[in-house]
Amino acid sequence: MFKLNPNPRAVKFYYEKVSEIIDKIIDERIASGLLEISTRKFLKQYKNILIQGKPELLLKVHQKFKNTITDQNTENLKTCFKERAYKEHFQRYFGKEFLNLLNIDTCVYCNRNYTLQFDLESNHTRAQLDHWFPKADFPILALSFYNLIPSCSSCNHIKGQAKEYDWEKALENLVHPYSDSIDFSFSYDFDKYNEPKIWLVQNNSNLKNEQTIKFNKLREIYEAQSGKELKDLYDLRYKYSQNYLDILCNKTFEGLSLSQEEAYRMVFGIEIKKDDYHKRPFSKFKHDIIEELKKNI
């Protein structure tokens, strides 16, 4: 999982668009008699925090909201925020542009898939954004900047299956992408058939990191779906040349004045700088495995 750093342009764009959406939707609900005036006052008071508050502050506002708003208004707001404001207004009209401004191209959780998905309903691509605090249980956080994590459908589905998880205590037990990253590396070992097998290693023993790895099922999804990539790299290293990296990344492009980053991108389809891993799927995985293979040259 990568650590996210807020892009100032994305933050500015997001605040401007979402602020207008919230005002419009709340006024509509008030006019139709579906929202109490007290609820409107609460939302107006905390609107700026709801849009751009950090995760810890968002949780506090959510808890205050639960203790302040009636059950009837809670149900109205689920429709107001989840369906009308987020899905029908923000995601449909601004989601893709927002994702482009964030400049995160692959899933923050797994780095295996891109964060754009073709939408059959609209016949266009749309951003895939996971609500870290699930919008079903935290409806007023459905439009919170720090609650929207670029993800793939697989990882979003994993989150969706954790229906019994205690999200009120999630910040104590899981790493939030806007707070930190998980320090781990990919390696390999051999199974009983002497075939290379993916191995995920924590670089620092940390309970919160381990719980996040388990929750996001990183070991399972890589072991189940990334074996071919590992086998290709392993075969490339041992079947062709003791100096395969030198040949592929230097001699193959001799005279073209390519940087090491450009050569890796052309040969392996990955980025080798940590800050650029998000640009291409499997960048961290392949880079870690290549470094392991290089140790045995």
Secondary structure, DSSP 8 states (H G I E B T S, - for coil): -------HHHHHHHHHHHHHHHHHHHHHHHHTT-S-HHHHHHHHHHHHHHHH--HHHHHHHHHHHHHHS-HHHHHHHIIIIIIIIIIIIIIHHHHHHHHHHHT--B-TTTSSSBSEEEETTTTEEEE-EEESS-TTT-GGGTT-GGGEEE--HHHHHHHHH-TT--GGGHHHHS--TTT----EEEEEEE-TTS-EEEEEEESS--HHHHHHHHHTTHHHHHHHH-HHHHHHHHHHHHHT-TTHHHIIIIITTTTS---HHHHHHHHHS---SGGGGGGSTTHHHHHHHHHHHHTT-
